[in-house]
């Protein structure tokens, strides 16, 4: 609506109430009978009702309200004093007081109406501003996720190749000093891989590809495993590591519960300088509460929600890598929400912390699950393996490792090269990177090779990509999926699984 149309509508909205008020005033003048008090009171009641209605309908525009109200109600005053009677003075004065009250009420209602409009506009502006800020925040989160995924992918490639080269090198004829240097390099490579795997755990939670495998299992074997893994780290810092024996069984995903406990125990050791930690398990009704106590630096009440955010760390302004990436508690929180288990924290500054995870108590006895036999890596594989990867260092390291295991191995970088090679040399198993050049994927490679050889060719997917969408696509393929950097022992186990030797 332009200014001229708005002005015209305003004039109409003012003129119509004026005409209406004058018509009611004329009606009062025609129907007023000086000596008929009953008729006068009836007219006064009618005008009072009409005027009350006008206060609500015309409060948005005071000139229109007054131009209707004053002629309409004022006509009673005029008629009361124009035709004196026994009650004319009472009627006239009462009507004047009523007019004064109505005018005051109308002005107040008008102000409140304008204030409500102003607040509505402010609310709308605030809503728009919040939406803009939300869009900016979501864009920043997406940009952060893309950056982390790209950085993680680019870092995983050389670390994956480095780990494979080092494994091959460790089995060659080296002097004791050389063995020591290679072991140190392998330890540094393993530390880098551990940090990248922490990023992977966080990315898997963000992508929603973690599907809990719920079953009943005993808690104590898991507590024993965690203690065996971390007791040495605690001893190295002079900390006492204790865990209480438990005969309880829970109903959850043992692998995810293990990951939660690993992060909590690792976090406790990392932020405790003296004293120790306790891992306990106790029953609370239909729940089993897993608890990790420590005597560490503690967490202030104002920080107890923030510590579950990604990359948030306490007491590490210099970003010391030995204190992790600040993702451990974010992973714990994400896994607890994925499992639907309640997670809580009690802590006092400089006194320590206790994290509690409430897990459903198992109502049935856990089924016995024999531990799978670990294949011995000393056993030659003697397989024809085709590796498809667009990174030259990865191709070279995979060829060295697989040939060292007794495999006949060829490595190519594209789907076209793989199909060309398969015409004269049919592989027994394919190991393909998921994301290849020109937006091609390892799934396409495997499907094309299976179509070319005319049978279900065993295959493994390996990916260094942690972008949520890529993870969902790779998991959705249904193929065995490994994440770079892959340890040689893990690769060996997977090969034996897909192609029993």
TORDRENNU-317981 format. One record per residue (C-alpha): x, y, z. Coordinates in pm, whole numbers, padded with zeros to 5 digits, always signed. Example, Ala and Ser with C-alpha at 12.3 -4.5 7.8 and 13.67 -1.06 7.14 Angstrom:
REM residues 2
+01230-00450+00780+01367-00106+00714
This chain:
REM residues 501
+00000+00000+00000+00146+00341-00105+00118+00667+00092-00174+00810-00112-00388+00500-00061-00307+00495+00310-00407+00861+00346-00733+00800+00160-00824+00505+00381-00744+00714+00690-00981+00987+00575-01257+00734+00514-01198+00572+00853-01240+00917+01013-01536+01035+00807-01756+00728+00860-01749+00743+01245-01821+01118+01222-02130+01059+01007-02236+00771+01231-02202+00986+01546-02404+01268+01390-02680+01024+01287-02707+00893+01643-02713+01252+01773-02999+01329+01529-03183+01020+01651-03157+01140+02012-03287+01483+01911-03585+01327+01729-03675+01069+01998-03613+01281+02311-03934+01353+02509-03871+01607+02790-04126+01473+03039-04079+01100+02969-03807+00985+03212-03842+00616+03114-03775+00695+02747-03482+00921+02840-03323+00646+03051-03373+00396+02768-03200+00630+02521-02916+00692+02771-02863+00312+02812-02860+00262+02435-02608+00542+02382-02394+00415+02675-02379+00068+02519-02294+00208+02176-02026+00436+02318-01867+00149+02510-01846-00049+02188-01687+00245+02008-01413+00264+02271-01299-00086+02173-01347-00066+01797-01210+00287+01743-00930+00301+02003-00672+00254+01727-00752+00602+01587-00836+00869+01844-00975+01132+01598-01230+00878+01470-01319+00781+01828-01379+01139+01937-01574+01230+01622-01815+00947+01688-01821+00958+02066-01863+01334+02130-02168+01393+01901-02329+01064+02010-02291+01111+02387-02283+01488+02384-02632+01493+02235-02765+01365+02572-02607+01662+02751-02746+01906+02496-03100+01762+02519-03087+01748+02901-03007+02120+02931-03213+02228+02628-03532+02080+02777-03515+02133+03156-03697+01881+03373-03685+01749+03730-03387+01523+03647-03222+01722+03370-02937+01850+03589-02860+01499+03718-02870+01359+03366-02652+01635+03223-02387+01631+03497-02380+01249+03505-02338+01233+03130-02053+01487+03140-01874+01282+03407-01935+00969+03202-01792+01143+02894-01481+01249+03088-01426+00892+03212-01478+00747+02862-01239+00996+02703-00971+00912+02963-01032+00541+02912-01016+00583+02534-00682+00766+02553-00539+00497+02782-00669+00219+02557-00518+00397+02256-00178+00416+02423-00192+00050+02522-00290-00039+02167+00007+00151+02024+00237-00008+02281+00115-00355+02185+00181-00276+01818+00530-00149+01905+00603-00464+02103+00473-00680+01820+00707-00505+01579+00994-00543+01825+00911-00912+01866+00899-00957+01489+01232-00777+01449+01377-00989+01729+01244-01306+01563+01399-01204+01233+01727-01119+01408+01726-01453+01592+01658-01638+01267+01947-01455+01102+02174-01539+01397+02053-01900+01387+02129-01920+01015+02475-01771+01076+02539-02020+01360+02420-02314+01152+02640-02201+00863+02934-02173+01102+02866-02523+01239+02843-02664+00887+03162-02484+00788+03335-02619+01100+03215-02971+01023+03333-02943+00662+03671-02808+00775+03715-03084+01034+03612-03348+00783+03850-03214+00518+04138-03172+00766+04075-03515+00914+04065-03676+00568+04386-03507+00454+04566-03602+00776+04444-03961+00777+04593-04043+00437+04964-03994+00521+04925-04127+00879+04758-04440+00743+05042-04492+00493+05304-04414+00758+05163-04676+00995+05173-04944+00724+05528-04854+00618+05644-04865+00980+05487-05206+01034+05672-05346+00734+05994-05178+00846+05971-05326+01197+05985-05678+01051+06304-05617+00854+06661-05679+00971+06736-05378+01189+06992-05309+01458+06872-05264+01816+06913-04886+01787+06714-04884+01464+06441-05096+01622+06420-04846+01907+06387-04554+01666+06122-04732+01460+05930-04819+01778+05936-04451+01882+05814-04346+01538+05540-04609+01556+05435-04480+01901+05412-04123+01768+05211-04247+01469+04981-04441+01704+04924-04128+01916+04827-03932+01604+04594-04212+01499+04431-04212+01844+04355-03840+01820+04209-03886+01471+03995-04174+01597+03859-03942+01866+03749-03705+01589+03597-04003+01410+03394-04104+01716+03257-03750+01739+03179-03741+01364+02996-04075+01385+02774-03938+01661+02703-03620+01460+02623-03831+01153+02383-04053+01349+02537-04372+01206+02591-04536+01545+02331-04809+01585+02334-04954+01937+02346-05335+01960+02156-05385+02284+02202-05704+02482+02254-05823+02837+02615-05846+02955+02812-05867+03279+02976-05546+03398+03281-05690+03571+03467-05820+03262+03434-05472+03111+03565-05306+03429+03857-05550+03431+03939-05468+03070+03931-05093+03136+04154-05135+03442+04409-05345+03252+04427-05078+02985+04454-04768+03207+04617-04886+03531+04963-04843+03381+04886-04482+03282+04764-04412+03636+05076-04572+03786+05297-04358+03561+05142-04045+03720+05162-04188+04072+04783-04226+04093+04592-04505+04263+04350-04684+04032+04076-04883+04204+03762-05057+04082+03499-05234+04287+03399-05589+04209+03044-05631+04079+02822-05926+03995+02563-05709+03818+02451-05741+03456+02315-05456+03245+02108-05422+02929+02286-05199+02679+02551-05195+02406+02876-05323+02559+03097-05159+02293+02941-04815+02346+02945-04850+02726+03313-04940+02697+03378-04630+02487+03198-04414+02745+03400-04560+03033+03725-04534+02837+03667-04162+02783+03564-04099+03144+03861-04291+03289+04104-04131+03043+03964-03789+03134+03998-03864+03507+04365-03965+03472+04442-03668+03248+04308-03409+03496+04422-03572+03822+04769-03498+03957+04751-03661+04299+04525-03908+04473+04356-04142+04232+04035-04262+04076+03769-04519+04151+03543-04698+03902+03235-04836+04076+02908-05002+03987+02605-05009+04214+02239-05098+04182+01968-04832+04220+01628-04997+04181+01587-05105+03819+01905-04919+03718+02275-04990+03749+02481-04675+03805+02835-04679+03665+03048-04422+03848+03392-04278+03783+03534-04083+04079+03854-03880+04071+04044-03644+04300+04137-03411+04015+04105-03039+03955+03726-03045+03974+03481-02840+03773+03312-02520+03884+02931-02517+03877+02932-02254+03601+03139-02485+03378+02960-02814+03440+02735-02783+03134+03006-02636+02911+03247-02929+02960+03017-03147+02750+03060-02916+02449+03305-03017+02180+03660-02876+02202+03592-02726+02545+03882-02785+02784+03959-02671+03136+04310-02574+03241+04464-02616+02897+04507-02270+02744+04825-02380+02568+04632-02667+02397+04876-02933+02519+04807-03236+02296+04868-03472+02589+04543-03337+02733+04344-03445+02430+04123-03250+02193+03839-03159+02429+03607-03413+02267+03600-03689+02529+03306-03560+02731+03122-03449+02415+03150-03809+02290+03033-03941+02629+02731-03710+02623+02646-03800+02262+02672-04174+02327+02462-04148+02644+02189-03969+02445+02216-04227+02166+02165-04507+02419+01898-04317+02612+02096-04344+02939+02099-04066+03200+02438-03901+03248+02513-03676+03547+02807-03490+03696+02887-03384+04054+03203-03185+04106+03371-02933+04330+03661-02712+04236+03994-02861+04354+03811-03150+04522+03741-03383+04229+03449-03508+04021+03218-03803+03983+03046-03892+03655+02745-04124+03677+02581-04321+03396+02249-04494+03472+02208-04816+03270+01904-05050+03280+01952-05358+03496+01943-05679+03291+01637-05888+03369+01772-06198+03191+02098-06383+03230+02361-06275+02976+02422-06529+02701+02766-06682+02699+02974-06537+02417+03308-06707+02354+03585-06467+02257+03662-06490+01884+03995-06651+01805+04248-06395+01689+04414-06490+01358+04789-06511+01379+04953-06252+01153+05244-06490+01101+05019-06705+00883+05069-06614+00512+04750-06501+00342+04840-06593-00017+04555-06393-00171+04522-06199-00495+04438-05853-00365+04340-05548-00570+04384-05213-00394+04202-04908-00535+04311-04574-00387+04383-04236-00544+04666-04160-00296+05003-04287-00421+05158-04322-00074+04864-04534+00042+04891-04757-00267+05264-04810-00211+05229-04883+00162+04941-05127+00103+05141-05311-00164+05446-05344+00063+05234-05467+00356+05020-05714+00161+05317-05859-00027+05494-05897+00306+05193-06106+00415+05236-06333+00113+04970-06173-00108+04989-06106-00478+04889-05742-00484+04820-05480-00749+04723-05121-00670+04541-04880-00904+04394-04534-00864+04066-04542-01059+03767-04755-01153+03882-04765-01516+04226-04898-01420+04065-05159-01192+03836-05288-01469+04123-05295-01720+04342-05496-01482+04061-05739-01393+04027-05847-01759+04354-06039-01737+04405-06078-01362+04101-06162-01147+04143-06061-00781+04016-06269-00490+03943-05963-00277+03918-05587-00337+04024-05317-00090+03897-04979-00207+03909-04629-00071+03555-04491-00043+03607-04147-00196+03797-04145-00525+03865-03878-00784+03593-03731-01007+03325-03793-00740+03355-04170-00783+03323-04400-00484+03460-04734-00376+03106-04873-00383+03095-04806-00758+03432-04977-00803+03323-05288-00616+02989-05310-00798+03160-05268-01138+03421-05536-01057+03157-05778-00934+02964-05727-01256+03283-05778-01461+03394-06102-01293+03038-06234-01267+03041-06325-00897+03020-06180-00549+03375-06058-00507+03477-06018-00137+03554-05654-00065+03653-05403+00202+03588-05029+00205+03843-04799+00367+03769-04432+00418+03948-04132+00558+03636-03917+00527+03453-03817+00847+03191-03585+00696+02851-03693+00837+02693-03733+00492+02986-03941+00365+02974-04162+00675+02602-04224+00625+02659-04314+00259+02948-04549+00337+02763-04723+00620+02453-04750+00404+02645-04948+00140+02639-05254+00364+03007-05329+00290+03263-05384+00568+03396-05039+00648+03734-04950+00798+03850-04600+00891+04195-04468+00814+04440-04494+00973+04385-04872+00983+04626-05072+01196+04789-05369+01018+04645-05610+01275+04292-05479+01212+04338-05503+00835+04468-05860+00871+04163-05961+01083+03919-05811+00836+04083-05982+00539+04068-06319+00714+03700-06248+00796+03588-06164+00442+03812-06427+00273+03870-06719+00514+04213-06863+00447
